[in-house]
Amino acid sequence: MNFSYLPVLIFPMLLCFRSSAAGATSDTLNNGGNITDGETLVSSGGSFTLGFFSPTGVPAKRYLGIWFTASPDAVCWVANRDSPLSNDTSGVLVIRSPGIILRLLDGSGHAAWSSNTTSSAPDAVAQLLDSGNLVVREQQRSGGNVLWQSFGDPSNTLVAGMTLGAERSLTSWRAPNDPTSGDCRHVMDDGGFLGCVSWQGNVKKYRTGPWNGLRFSGVPGSEMTSYSDSQNEVAYIFNNTADAPFSRLVLNEVCVLQRLAWDPASRVWNTSVQAPRDVCDDYAICGAFGLCNVNMASTLVCSCLFGFNPVNQSQWSMREFSGGCRRNVPLQCSNGTTTDGFMVLRGVNLPDTDNTTVDMSATLEQCRARCSSSCWCVAYALADIRGGGGGSGCITWINDIVDIRYVDKGQDLYVRLAKSEFRAQRERRNVAKIVISVTAASLLAVTVTAVTYLVWKPKFRGLRRKSGGQSASNKDLGDEALELPFVSFREIVSATNNFSEDYMLGRGGFGKVYKGTMLVDNKQVAIKRLGKGSRQGAEEFRNEVVLIAKLQHRNLVKLLGFCIHGDEKLLIYEYLQNKSLDSFIFDASSKRLLDWATRFKIIKGISRGLLYLHQDSRLTIIHRDLKSRNILLDSDMSPKISDFGMARLFGENQQEANTSRVVGTYGYMSPEYAMDGTFSVKSDTYSFGVILLEIISGLKINSTQFTSFPSLLAYAWSLWNDGNAIDLVDSSLVHQLKLCNVST
């Protein structure tokens, strides 16, 4: 593929954010006073600044806003987001009472924005608090009544202390450098039970799930949020602990909600949480009565609930799940009575609550009885899980249920099944219990011995302890011995502080990755710990150890050692400071660090690594799981291909192979591999093409931005056919193009 035309399109980003440190440094604006362009208010603790600014690369437009002082591009609130002032006029913020309290005037004296509140008080003052809230109140010694506050009119950001309610929602910017109201909104769900929903236009994109008294049912880490019903209003409150770094919740222009934490040492914003997190967070991806499981071994992330089958099997085989599932056997209901049963689905985000009724006084048993007595009820669950003894409150669903996924700390959902299906499920469960019990009792002793002898010894024959390490060899890879150190489990435990969550770099279907420091040479490493239920078993573990140890290339991640300790299987890799490619290109703030020169460098590095795997090494290796998450970046932003657990070795004259076990990641797999299990070097090339589109566009293959296209591929193809391929380029790169006045 020839990329020679691309460098002329995009040039380095120019930082054009402009604000003035000159002028007032008080936190208060008294009645009758004003602030002109170039003057600021600074909160008493210095955390926030109010003033005029121009977004990055758009010096012709001026806005009044509040930003985090240590990071001026972190604008938390914008007054005139839809009515920018021109750069050739002098804006002024005026406070005056009685009358309209706050007004932003342009150079001609016309109001570009106002607080839209009036007061008869003669002594109103405006004060910028250290929380980032601009408050207008009556001036009294003990603190007068609050007349207006910026926290009551959010833009795209929540900071600690702000709330979302019926009249307050987040609206995205139109672009990273355009505060104009965008298409994305994050709102309180007023159509059903308490929860929050992200919309793109009129399309629902993401749900937090209902509030269950402790957290949102679909967001395991939402314990730091809460609900308040003060002043007869239910509101979602964004909290922050006193000892935690400053953080903000931002709804970006592609409808991704990110929690960004400020690191004062490196002066960067780190993304701690974001939603949607993965493909299963895409609203109703599996359709009615479908269940999403992002940890499934294959790319078939959707399955039908027990007792249901796909409405359109051919669409499901094409990985198109939105048609959902239907019952195998209809429910039996006559004169308001049923003989159906209920299947419990454990650990899920509760379905969309649009078609629900709620009774907070009911118990779980009352909930079951109520659902059983209604011909239309299809499922029920607890509304409040607090108390530990079964919780309280009842949610019942009618008609179809959608948007169900497995999630950590999820809830129990009771789904109605026809009598015959319920009996079949119960019998199958009983048989499974008997088989497991008998098998476990009779084979326990044999299993302990067999695992050691029949799995580890054959898989790692030839591994012999040497002084200071362990050597490895494998017949499939030739006669040359592998010199790969064996690292003791005790040393790994010490290096990771007993696998502390603070040391964790990430997680996937295989398990978790930790950062560690080895005691021998004080070297930082990345330690991959395969989970007990990992999709990467003994075969894949051996595969990765033997294959990658024989591969030496600057664009392949380097394996430094391994460890086997009982059920524990661990791999020790070189530590790469910038983590994975997806953490940059899909993050609204981080992607700005990737100018075209850097992206082109990454593209060339990945292609060199693939060329080595397919052609230049002594072995022909098909990766089979090439994706943005498996491209790691070193300190110089040079890419390294990682995760060879699913890789396969080809013979000298072999062109392709088939498998009945399709592995990989949905969206990155070539059609012939996904459908028929046929893979070759072309399979990796297809995956590389998907990554290439992601790098150029800054969009995920299954981006939530698309409303008319099923994927990034379809979107790119449509733009190409319409002669609008330039529209695919990441907006931050297009901006570089415009700054340099380069014609497309």
RAZIHU-V672350 format. One record per residue. N is the residue number from 0. OMEGA is omega in whole degrees, -180 to 180 (* if undefined). D_FIRST is the distance of its C-alpha to the first C-alpha in Angstrom with 2 decimals. Layout:
BEGIN
{{N;OMEGA;D_FIRST} {N;OMEGA;D_FIRST}}
END
This chain:
BEGIN
{{0;-176;0.00} {1;-180;3.78} {2;-171;6.40} {3;-178;9.24} {4;-172;11.04} {5;-177;11.64} {6;-178;14.24} {7;-176;16.52} {8;-167;16.95} {9;179;18.39} {10;-173;21.04} {11;-180;23.34} {12;175;25.80} {13;-179;29.30} {14;-176;32.19} {15;178;34.66} {16;-176;36.94} {17;170;40.41} {18;-174;43.72} {19;175;46.95} {20;-180;48.92} {21;174;51.85} {22;-172;54.68} {23;176;56.39} {24;176;55.72} {25;175;58.17} {26;-172;57.14} {27;174;59.62} {28;-176;60.05} {29;-178;63.66} {30;-178;65.01} {31;-180;64.79} {32;179;62.19} {33;174;58.66} {34;178;55.39} {35;180;53.62} {36;-176;50.07} {37;177;49.96} {38;-178;52.47} {39;162;51.76} {40;178;53.49} {41;-179;52.77} {42;-172;53.92} {43;179;56.76} {44;179;54.63} {45;-174;51.88} {46;-174;49.24} {47;179;48.46} {48;173;48.52} {49;179;49.14} {50;179;48.27} {51;-180;46.09} {52;170;42.37} {53;179;39.24} {54;179;35.97} {55;174;33.03} {56;-180;31.83} {57;-176;34.47} {58;-176;37.49} {59;-178;39.03} {60;-179;40.03} {61;-179;42.67} {62;171;43.58} {63;-176;46.43} {64;176;45.32} {65;-179;46.03} {66;177;43.66} {67;-169;43.79} {68;-177;45.28} {69;-178;43.38} {70;-172;40.02} {71;178;40.45} {72;177;37.12} {73;-178;38.49} {74;-174;40.31} {75;-178;42.40} {76;179;44.22} {77;-179;43.98} {78;-172;47.02} {79;-174;45.75} {80;-179;42.22} {81;179;42.48} {82;-178;44.59} {83;173;43.08} {84;176;45.24} {85;-175;44.05} {86;-177;43.75} {87;175;46.58} {88;-178;49.15} {89;180;50.95} {90;178;50.86} {91;175;53.79} {92;-174;54.49} {93;172;58.17} {94;-177;60.37} {95;177;63.59} {96;6;66.13} {97;179;67.99} {98;175;65.42} {99;-167;61.63} {100;-177;60.92} {101;175;57.47} {102;174;55.87} {103;-176;52.90} {104;174;53.73} {105;-176;51.70} {106;180;53.12} {107;180;55.13} {108;177;56.74} {109;-178;54.90} {110;174;53.97} {111;-180;50.21} {112;172;51.02} {113;179;54.11} {114;177;55.09} {115;175;56.79} {116;179;59.79} {117;179;63.27} {118;175;66.08} {119;-180;69.71} {120;-176;69.77} {121;-170;70.71} {122;-179;68.99} {123;176;65.41} {124;176;63.04} {125;-179;59.29} {126;175;58.11} {127;-178;54.66} {128;-179;55.09} {129;172;53.31} {130;-176;51.68} {131;-178;49.73} {132;173;52.07} {133;-173;53.61} {134;172;57.09} {135;-177;59.72} {136;173;63.23} {137;-176;66.87} {138;176;68.10} {139;-176;70.68} {140;-177;71.67} {141;-179;70.57} {142;-174;67.40} {143;179;67.64} {144;177;66.15} {145;-179;62.40} {146;-179;61.88} {147;176;58.08} {148;-179;55.13} {149;177;51.40} {150;179;50.90} {151;-178;52.19} {152;-175;49.35} {153;173;46.04} {154;178;42.73} {155;-170;39.62} {156;167;41.12} {157;169;43.90} {158;-175;45.60} {159;-180;48.43} {160;178;51.44} {161;-179;49.68} {162;168;50.04} {163;179;48.46} {164;-177;51.04} {165;-178;51.78} {166;-177;51.61} {167;179;48.95} {168;176;45.27} {169;175;41.98} {170;-175;39.79} {171;166;36.28} {172;178;35.19} {173;179;33.05} {174;-179;30.39} {175;180;30.45} {176;-180;32.06} {177;-177;34.08} {178;179;37.26} {179;-178;37.90} {180;-178;38.65} {181;-176;35.51} {182;-172;35.17} {183;178;35.65} {184;173;39.13} {185;-168;40.59} {186;168;44.13} {187;-180;47.15} {188;-179;47.19} {189;-180;50.30} {190;-178;49.80} {191;179;50.86} {192;-175;51.62} {193;178;50.81} {194;179;47.13} {195;-176;44.22} {196;172;41.47} {197;179;38.26} {198;168;37.66} {199;-170;34.87} {200;179;36.84} {201;-177;38.93} {202;177;36.65} {203;-174;37.74} {204;-173;34.86} {205;175;36.61} {206;172;40.13} {207;-169;41.81} {208;-177;44.29} {209;176;48.04} {210;-175;50.01} {211;180;52.12} {212;179;54.39} {213;-174;52.33} {214;167;48.72} {215;-173;46.35} {216;-179;46.07} {217;-177;42.25} {218;-175;41.81} {219;-175;43.20} {220;-175;43.29} {221;178;45.09} {222;-179;48.50} {223;176;48.32} {224;-180;48.52} {225;176;51.68} {226;177;53.45} {227;176;56.46} {228;179;58.95} {229;178;60.98} {230;176;62.54} {231;178;61.94} {232;176;58.17} {233;-175;55.66} {234;174;52.84} {235;-175;49.92} {236;177;50.29} {237;-177;47.59} {238;175;49.22} {239;-180;48.49} {240;-173;50.57} {241;-176;52.55} {242;-179;51.01} {243;176;47.37} {244;179;45.01} {245;179;44.69} {246;180;42.29} {247;179;41.34} {248;-172;39.98} {249;172;37.34} {250;-175;35.98} {251;-171;32.60} {252;177;30.95} {253;173;29.00} {254;174;32.30} {255;179;31.92} {256;-175;35.22} {257;170;34.93} {258;-176;37.74} {259;-180;37.00} {260;-177;39.25} {261;175;39.90} {262;-175;39.78} {263;-179;42.14} {264;-179;41.37} {265;179;37.64} {266;176;38.09} {267;175;35.24} {268;178;35.25} {269;178;34.44} {270;-179;33.69} {271;-180;36.36} {272;172;36.11} {273;179;34.06} {274;3;34.42} {275;-180;32.82} {276;-174;32.13} {277;-175;30.07} {278;-179;29.42} {279;176;33.14} {280;176;34.16} {281;-171;32.59} {282;173;35.73} {283;-177;36.95} {284;-177;33.64} {285;177;35.74} {286;-178;38.13} {287;178;41.90} {288;174;43.33} {289;-178;39.90} {290;-179;39.43} {291;179;36.26} {292;-175;35.75} {293;-178;32.69} {294;177;33.75} {295;-174;33.60} {296;-180;31.95} {297;179;29.74} {298;179;27.68} {299;-173;30.69} {300;-178;31.97} {301;172;34.58} {302;176;37.75} {303;174;40.92} {304;177;44.15} {305;-178;46.66} {306;-179;48.48} {307;175;45.56} {308;-178;42.77} {309;175;39.70} {310;-179;40.68} {311;-175;37.71} {312;-179;36.63} {313;177;33.72} {314;179;32.20} {315;178;32.70} {316;176;30.93} {317;180;27.90} {318;173;28.28} {319;-168;29.87} {320;-169;33.09} {321;178;34.53} {322;174;37.02} {323;-173;38.88} {324;177;41.69} {325;-176;45.22} {326;172;48.37} {327;-179;49.24} {328;-180;52.89} {329;175;54.25} {330;179;56.42} {331;-178;60.15} {332;-179;62.15} {333;179;65.62} {334;176;68.04} {335;179;65.97} {336;-179;66.09} {337;173;63.41} {338;-179;63.28} {339;177;59.60} {340;-178;58.35} {341;175;55.80} {342;178;52.86} {343;177;51.97} {344;-170;48.30} {345;172;48.14} {346;-178;45.91} {347;166;44.12} {348;-177;43.46} {349;-177;46.08} {350;175;44.98} {351;-173;44.83} {352;179;48.42} {353;-178;48.61} {354;-176;50.86} {355;166;53.18} {356;-175;56.72} {357;175;57.79} {358;-175;61.18} {359;-180;61.41} {360;-175;64.88} {361;172;63.95} {362;180;63.49} {363;179;60.92} {364;176;63.58} {365;178;64.60} {366;179;60.96} {367;-179;60.78} {368;-179;64.06} {369;180;63.01} {370;-179;59.74} {371;-176;61.65} {372;-179;64.12} {373;179;61.56} {374;-174;60.05} {375;-178;57.04} {376;-178;56.18} {377;-178;53.14} {378;174;52.73} {379;179;54.40} {380;174;53.87} {381;177;55.63} {382;-177;55.26} {383;-176;56.30} {384;179;55.67} {385;177;57.76} {386;174;60.92} {387;-176;59.63} {388;179;62.15} {389;177;60.19} {390;-178;59.54} {391;179;60.80} {392;-172;59.91} {393;170;58.41} {394;176;55.29} {395;-178;55.29} {396;172;52.55} {397;180;53.17} {398;-175;50.91} {399;172;47.27} {400;-176;45.89} {401;174;42.26} {402;177;39.94} {403;177;41.18} {404;171;39.31} {405;-179;40.33} {406;174;40.73} {407;-179;42.47} {408;179;46.08} {409;-176;45.81} {410;175;48.87} {411;176;50.63} {412;-178;50.26} {413;-174;52.80} {414;-177;51.47} {415;176;53.90} {416;172;53.78} {417;-174;55.92} {418;-178;58.84} {419;179;57.53} {420;179;54.08} {421;179;55.70} {422;180;57.98} {423;179;55.11} {424;-179;53.19} {425;179;56.35} {426;179;57.15} {427;179;53.67} {428;179;53.92} {429;178;57.39} {430;-179;56.33} {431;180;53.42} {432;-179;55.88} {433;-178;58.26} {434;-179;55.64} {435;-178;54.17} {436;-179;57.66} {437;-179;58.93} {438;-179;55.80} {439;-177;55.76} {440;-174;59.47} {441;-173;59.45} {442;-176;56.26} {443;-178;56.04} {444;-179;57.48} {445;-176;55.47} {446;-178;52.20} {447;179;52.69} {448;-175;53.12} {449;-179;50.50} {450;-180;47.68} {451;-173;48.24} {452;-172;48.78} {453;-180;46.53} {454;-171;43.45} {455;-178;43.22} {456;177;44.82} {457;-176;42.67} {458;-177;39.46} {459;176;40.14} {460;-176;42.39} {461;177;42.13} {462;-177;41.96} {463;-180;44.95} {464;172;46.28} {465;177;46.38} {466;179;47.94} {467;179;45.72} {468;-178;43.16} {469;180;42.23} {470;-180;40.36} {471;174;38.23} {472;-179;37.20} {473;-175;35.76} {474;-179;36.08} {475;-176;32.71} {476;177;31.09} {477;-174;33.20} {478;-176;36.38} {479;-178;35.27} {480;177;36.96} {481;176;35.24} {482;-177;36.91} {483;-176;36.35} {484;170;39.10} {485;-177;41.04} {486;-177;41.90} {487;179;45.12} {488;180;45.20} {489;180;47.86} {490;179;45.61} {491;177;42.84} {492;179;45.45} {493;-177;46.65} {494;-177;43.18} {495;-177;42.41} {496;180;45.97} {497;177;46.48} {498;179;43.14} {499;177;44.06} {500;179;42.16} {501;-179;41.94} {502;-174;39.75} {503;179;37.34} {504;-178;33.70} {505;179;32.59} {506;178;32.99} {507;180;31.19} {508;-179;32.06} {509;-174;32.65} {510;-176;35.14} {511;176;35.26} {512;-178;33.84} {513;170;36.30} {514;-180;36.30} {515;176;38.89} {516;-177;40.48} {517;-175;41.57} {518;-173;45.15} {519;-176;44.76} {520;179;42.47} {521;-177;42.22} {522;177;38.45} {523;-177;36.54} {524;172;34.65} {525;-175;33.09} {526;-179;35.11} {527;-178;33.81} {528;-178;36.87} {529;180;36.44} {530;-178;38.67} {531;178;41.30} {532;-173;39.78} {533;173;36.21} {534;178;33.67} {535;-177;32.90} {536;-176;35.94} {537;-179;37.23} {538;-178;34.67} {539;178;31.68} {540;177;33.49} {541;-179;34.06} {542;-177;30.48} {543;180;29.19} {544;-173;31.86} {545;-177;31.41} {546;-172;27.64} {547;177;26.67} {548;180;29.65} {549;-176;28.26} {550;179;24.79} {551;179;24.53} {552;-175;21.42} {553;179;21.23} {554;171;18.60} {555;-180;20.85} {556;-175;24.05} {557;176;27.14} {558;-175;29.96} {559;-179;33.32} {560;180;35.83} {561;180;37.11} {562;172;40.36} {563;-177;42.22} {564;-176;45.41} {565;178;47.06} {566;-177;44.78} {567;173;42.59} {568;-174;39.18} {569;177;37.38} {570;-178;34.37} {571;-178;34.31} {572;169;31.04} {573;180;30.38} {574;180;30.82} {575;-168;27.95} {576;-172;29.46} {577;174;26.91} {578;-171;26.73} {579;-178;23.77} {580;-176;20.78} {581;179;22.25} {582;177;25.43} {583;-169;23.73} {584;-179;21.29} {585;179;23.83} {586;-172;26.82} {587;-179;27.93} {588;-177;29.41} {589;-176;27.09} {590;179;23.86} {591;178;25.41} {592;-177;25.05} {593;173;21.26} {594;-175;20.51} {595;-179;17.05} {596;180;17.21} {597;180;18.06} {598;180;15.44} {599;176;12.66} {600;179;14.59} {601;179;14.66} {602;-179;10.95} {603;-180;10.57} {604;178;13.74} {605;-179;12.89} {606;177;9.84} {607;178;12.44} {608;178;15.03} {609;179;13.30} {610;178;12.58} {611;-180;16.27} {612;-173;17.48} {613;-168;15.89} {614;-169;16.30} {615;178;17.97} {616;180;20.93} {617;-179;23.99} {618;172;23.43} {619;-173;20.71} {620;176;20.67} {621;-174;19.36} {622;176;19.70} {623;176;20.42} {624;-179;20.95} {625;180;17.83} {626;-175;18.42} {627;-180;18.88} {628;-179;22.46} {629;172;21.55} {630;-180;19.50} {631;-175;22.29} {632;178;22.46} {633;-175;24.79} {634;178;26.96} {635;-179;24.31} {636;173;21.79} {637;-174;19.78} {638;175;18.40} {639;179;19.88} {640;-177;19.23} {641;175;22.67} {642;-178;24.82} {643;-178;24.66} {644;-178;27.67} {645;-176;25.90} {646;178;23.78} {647;-178;24.57} {648;178;24.92} {649;174;24.02} {650;-173;26.19} {651;-177;25.23} {652;-178;24.70} {653;-178;23.94} {654;-180;20.97} {655;180;21.84} {656;178;24.81} {657;177;26.78} {658;175;28.69} {659;179;31.32} {660;-179;30.63} {661;179;27.45} {662;-179;26.56} {663;-175;23.94} {664;-179;23.56} {665;179;23.76} {666;-180;20.72} {667;-176;18.21} {668;177;19.24} {669;-177;17.68} {670;-177;20.30} {671;178;21.32} {672;-179;21.99} {673;-174;23.87} {674;-171;25.90} {675;-178;26.55} {676;180;25.79} {677;180;23.32} {678;-179;20.68} {679;176;18.29} {680;179;15.12} {681;179;13.51} {682;177;15.71} {683;-180;14.28} {684;176;10.65} {685;179;12.18} {686;178;13.99} {687;177;11.12} {688;177;9.73} {689;178;13.34} {690;180;13.63} {691;178;10.75} {692;179;12.79} {693;-180;15.89} {694;-178;15.00} {695;-174;14.25} {696;-174;17.24} {697;-178;19.63} {698;176;20.65} {699;178;21.20} {700;179;19.90} {701;-174;23.62} {702;176;24.54} {703;-178;28.14} {704;-174;27.20} {705;174;26.49} {706;-177;29.60} {707;-177;28.40} {708;-178;25.25} {709;-177;25.23} {710;177;22.05} {711;-179;19.18} {712;180;17.03} {713;179;19.76} {714;180;20.14} {715;-180;16.52} {716;178;16.69} {717;178;20.04} {718;-180;19.01} {719;-180;16.22} {720;-180;18.89} {721;-179;21.39} {722;-178;19.39} {723;-176;19.73} {724;-179;16.23} {725;180;17.48} {726;179;20.05} {727;-174;17.63} {728;178;17.31} {729;-177;19.80} {730;179;23.13} {731;177;23.62} {732;178;20.54} {733;178;21.63} {734;176;24.97} {735;179;23.72} {736;-178;22.34} {737;179;25.77} {738;-178;27.69} {739;177;26.14} {740;179;26.79} {741;-178;23.32} {742;177;22.94} {743;*;20.16}}
END
